Amino acid sequence: MKGADDDLPWEMLARYVAGGCDAAEADALSRRIESEPAVAEALADVLRHAVAIRDDAEAHPDRTMVSAPRPHWTTSILPYAVALITLLSAFLWLIRSGSGQDLLTVTQADGSVRWTGAGGEIRETLEVGSTQPGGSLETVSEDSTLTVAFSDGTSLTLLGRTAATISGDGQKTVHLRSGSLSAEVSPQPSRRPLLIHTPTALLEVLGTRFEVDSDDANTRLAVNEGRVRLTRLVDGRVAEVSARHEAVASLSGDDMPVVPRKLPEVLWRSDFAAGPAGTQGQWLPASGGREARVAAEPVYLPKSSRGAVTIHRVGLTPPWQERANIQVRPDSRVRLRGHAANTATLEVMLSCMKAAGGYSGNWFQQRDIASGEWQIELPVSAFRKWNAQANEAPSEPLELRGIAIYTINADVSLEVESVEVLSE
């Protein structure tokens, strides 16, 4: 191991573990830890020596000098020794990934989900009530959702195709690589807010309800309750986003206004002619007298209410970059039109948020379709939570986040040409 004359940020790593870095330093160093193996190994080295300090202190509580062997760079750690001993749990998931200690409880899991631990262990099945250590969580299809809770009641819901790395204990930290996340955050210590890192922004949360959507170029934050501090990474611009407001942090460096959340649209129609954005499946441009459409593609689901199945699915996610806010009410209707080579039973799923924020659930309905051109109209009041045969129906306005249209274990060359939300 090299000493203080190498170019590794030993002193900053010590402050990072001890919670002594400011937000900008922590974010920069976090990215180096993820991308540079030498820096990650240096962090592990700092943690190992912190453990030695802790163990020595526990074995010799009356000793005033730390006797654990240490390289000469640890002189920079000594001012933080007490903090290192007490705050080591901030990176507990890194050093105890194999210890069996868990940070998160699964409270809901629908569709295909995946957990990957720091040691490379992969779990494709996450049962409600099971506990997981920190690590990478993914919802791997548009109709997947996963909700996990910390011991303080803070809950995070991953929606659609979303990938996030989560750690906890000393300070809850989320790296949202892509996708959509809904959060209900219990009050956090004032000096240790929940941190959410995206490719374009840093969010600091002390206790609130909000949704965040992210891709490589944009982060959209919509706050339902409380306040969230949003820092744009490209230039460090900061915005305080309060309840019923939203902001978008992008790589463009344009203005980053905080604006009132867009009023919900109760009438809406898809526009496949504009291109494949927001669609899942094979987008087909208009040709041969037929309009632009989306053809179903097969997806294997190892876990579903019917066991392992292959679905042939078209997915549609309203473009959040345009701040779409589509409301479905119990008296609304969903009209679908398309083409199929054979008769089939069509499954339709609406993924929804509560109007006041927070995940509502997935709502289902079945309908038989004819071969050739087909059109169906589905009253929202006939959708059921969890599956099409359940009892619970929508009783209040909901915000539509995604639609999945599919057949189960039947390839009928399904194509969808339009989706509409209609109001009585």
N, C-alpha and C positions, 0 to 999 in steps of 0.2 A: 504493500500500500504506500502511495506517495504521501509526502508531507505538505507543508504549507507552501512549498515552492512550486507545486503544480498549478494548473489553471482551473481546478475544480472549485466550486463555490462553497467551501467548507463552512465558513462563518454564516453564510446565508442559509445553508441547509440546517444548521443548528437552530437558527432563529425560526426557520420554516416549521420544524418539528415542534418547537416551543411555542408557536403561535405568535412570534414576534415580528413577522413580516406584514407589511401593509398589503392591501388587495392587489396592487400592481405587481409588487415583488412576488407574491404568492402565485399569481397567475403565470407570470413569466417562468418561474422556477418549476411550476407544475407541468408546463409544456415541455421544459427541458427533461424533466424526469421521465415523461412519457416517450420522448423521441430519442434520448441519448442514453444508451446503456451504461456508459461510464458514470453519468450523474445518478442514475438509478442505483448503481452499485455503491456510489458514495453515500447516498441516503441510507442504504442498508447498513453501511459501515457506521454511520452516525448512530443509527438505532441500536446496533449491537453494543457500541460503547456506552450508550445511554442505559441499556439494560445492565451492563457491568457496573455502572455507577449506582443504579438502583439496587442491584443485588448486594453490592458492598455496603450500601447504607443500611439495608435491612439486616445484614449479618453483623454489622458493627455500628449500632445506633449511636454510640457514645464517641465515635471517632470524628474528629474535626477535619481531617484531611482525607481526601479520596485516594485510596491506594490501588484501585483497579488499574492494571496496565493500560497505557493509552499512548497513541502516537502524539507527536508534538503539536499537531493541529488542534488537539482538544483543548488547548488553552483558550480557544475562542468559544468553546462550549461551556466552560466552567461558570461563567456568569449566568448561564441558563440552566444549570444543573438541576435546581429544584423544579423549574418548569418542565424540564425534560422528564423528570421522574413522574410528575403528576399528570402531564399532558401527553404522555407517550401514546395514549389511546387514539389520538387524532389520526394516527396511521396504523391502527390496530389491524385493519384488514390486510395490510401488506405483510405484517410479521406473524400473524396467527392464522393465515388462510388454511393451514392444515390442522388447526387445533380443535375444530368442531364448534367453536363459539360463534353464535349467530347474532346478527344485527337486525334482520328484517323478518317480518312475518307476512306470508302471502295471504291476503284477504279476498282476492278475486283473481281468477285466471281463466280466460276464455281464448279458444283458438290455439294457435301454435306459439309457444313461448320458449325461451331458452335462458338458462343461467350458466355463465362461465366464471369459474373461480380464478384467483390469482395464480394458482398452480397449474391451470389448464384443465381442471375437471369441468365436464359439461353435463348439465342436467336438462333433458328435453321435456320432462314432465314435472310441473310444480303444482302440488296439491294445496288447496285452500287449507290454511292452518299450519302448513309446514313453515319451518324457519330456514333462513339462508344467511350465510356470511356475506359481507359486502363483496362486490364483484361486478361483472357485466351482466346486465339484463336486457333481453331483446324480446319484442313482439314482432314476429317475423312474417305476418300477413296483415292485409288491410282490415280483416275482421277480428284481429286479436286485441285483447286488452289484458293488462296485468296491473294489479294494485298491490303495493307492499306498504307496510306500516312499521315505523320505528316504535320503540317502547314508550316514547312520550306522546304517542297518538298522531304524530305527523304521518301523513299518507301521501304517496306518490302513485299516479296512474299513468302507465304508458299506453298510448293509443295507436292503433294501426302499425305501420312499419316504423318502429322506434328502437333506438339503441342508446343505452346509457350505462355509465359506470357509477356505482354508488358506494360511498363509504360513510361511516358514521362514528358514533361515540363522542369523542372530544369536540368534533365539529362536523356536521353533516355536509357532505360535498357530493355534487352530482356533475358528471361530465356528460352532457347531452350531445351525443355525436350527430344525431339527426332524428327528426320525427317530432312527435307531439307529446307533451307532458302536462298533466293536470295535477296541481298540488294543493293540499290543505295542510298548512304548516302551523303547528302549535307554537306558542311563544318560545323563542330561543334566547339564550344569554346574549346580552347586548353586544359583547365583544366577540361572539362566535355565531354570527348569523348563518343560516343555511346558504351555501354558495352553489350556484348553478353556472357551470361553464359551458358555453356553446362555441362554435367556430368563430362567431363574430361578437360575442358579448359576455359580460359577467353580471349575474344577478345576485343581489344580496337581500336576504329575506329574514325578517325577525319574527314573523307570524302573520299569516294572511292566506287568502285563497286566490289562485291565479292559474292561468294557462299560458304555456309557452310553446311556440312552434319554431323549428329551426331547420335550416339546410346549410349548405356550404357558404352561402352568400348573405343570408338574412336571418334575423331572429325577431319574432313577433311576441311581445309580452302583452297580455290582456289581464288586468287586475280586477277581481270581483269584490275584494274586501281588503282593507288595510292599505299598505304602501310597499312598493318594491323599488330598490335602487338599481338602475340599469346603467352599466358602463359599456360604451362601444369600444371595442379593442383597437380598431384601426386608428383612432385619434384620441382615445381617453375621454371623449365627451360623456357627461353624466346626465341622467334624467331621473327624476323622482316621479314614479308612476303611481297615482293614487287610485282608489276604488272607482270602478266604472270608466276607466280610461285605459288607453293602450299606446304603445309606441313600437316602432320597428327600427332595429339597429342593423345596418347593412355595411357591406364593404365599400360602398360607393363614396362614403364620406359626405353624402348630402345632409341636409337638415334632418334632425331627429325630433320632430314635434311630438308632444304628448297630446293626444286628441281624445275626445269622448268616444266611447265604444259605439260603433255604428249601430243604428237602430235595426232591429231584426227585419229581414225580408220574409214576408209570408207568401209571396208568389215568386217562383224561381224556375228557370229552365236551363238545362245543360246546353253547352255550345261545343259540340264535338268538332264542328268545322274549324274552330280556332286552333286545333292541334291536340296533341296527346297530354298536355299538362293536366295534372290532377286525375288522370285515368290510370287504371291498372287492367292490363289485358293487352291485346294486339290492336292498336289504333289503326284504322283503315280510312284513307281519304276518300272523298266522294269520287265515284267512277261508275261508268256504265249505267247512268241514270239513277244510281243509288247515292244517298247522302252519306256523309262521314259517319262512322260508327266505331264501336269497340267490340272485338270478338273475344269470347271467353278463352282463357288459358287454364290448363290443369294445374292444380295445387294439391299436393299430398298433405293431409293432416293426420299425423299419428295419433292425435288425441281429439276426440269430439264426443258429443252426446251419443253418437251412433258407433263409437269405436273408431278405428282407423279407416279413413275414407279418402277418396280422391274427389275433389270438387272441381267443376269447370266454371270459372268465375270471371265476372266483370266487376271492377271496383271503380268507385268515383269518390274523390275527395274534393270538396269545394275549395278553390284556391285561396289559402289563408293569406298569401301575399297581397291579395286584393281586399283584405279585411272583410271577407264574406262572413255574414252572420245570418244564416238561414234558419228560420223558425218553423218547426212543425208543431201544430196544435192538435188536440183531440179531434177537432172538427175539420182538420186538413185532409187532403187526399194526395197520394203519390201515384202519378200516371207514368207508366213505362211502355215503351214501344220498341219492337225489334223483329228479329227473324230467327227461326229455328228449323232444322232439317226434319225433326220429328216432334211428336207430342212429348210433353215432359211436365214434371212437377217443378215449378220454379220456386226457389227460396229467396226471399228478400230480407235483408237485414239493415236496419238503421242504427248507426252508432251515434249516440246523443250525449250532450252535456245538459246539466240543469241550467235553466235560464239565469239563475243567481250564481252560477259557478259550481264546479264539481262534476264528477262523472255520474251520469244517470244510468247508463248501461246500454246493452245491445237489445234491440227489439226486433221480433221476427214475425213473418207472415208467409204462408204458402199459397200458391195459386197454380192451377193447371193452365198450360198454354197449348195452343194448336200448332201444327206444323205450318211452315210458310210464314207470312206476316202475322204478327200477333200484337195485341195491345191489351193491357190490363190496368185497372184503376183500383187502388188499395186505400181504404179509409184508414187513417192513422189510428183511430179508436180500435181497429181490429188487430193491431200489432200486439204481440205479447212478449214480455220480458223473459230472457233466457232461452226460450224455444217457442215454437209456434203453438204448442199445445198447453202452455202455461196459462195461469189465470190472470196475472197482473197486467193491466192495460195502462197506456199513458193517461194521466189525469191532469196534466198541466202542460203549458208550452215548454218545448225543449229546443235546444240548439243542435241542429244537424251537423255532425262532423264527418260523416262518411256513409256511403251506401255500398253494400255488396249484393250482387245479383248472381245466382249460381244454381247449378243442378248438382245433385249428389250421385256419384258413381254412374253417371250417364252423360256421355258426350253427344250432344244433339246439335253441334256446330252453332251454339248460342251466340247471337249478336244483339247488342243493344244500340238503338239509334237515338233515343231521347229519354230523358228523365225530367219530370216536372213535379214541383210542389204546388198544389192548388189549394185555394181556400174557398170555403162555402160562401 
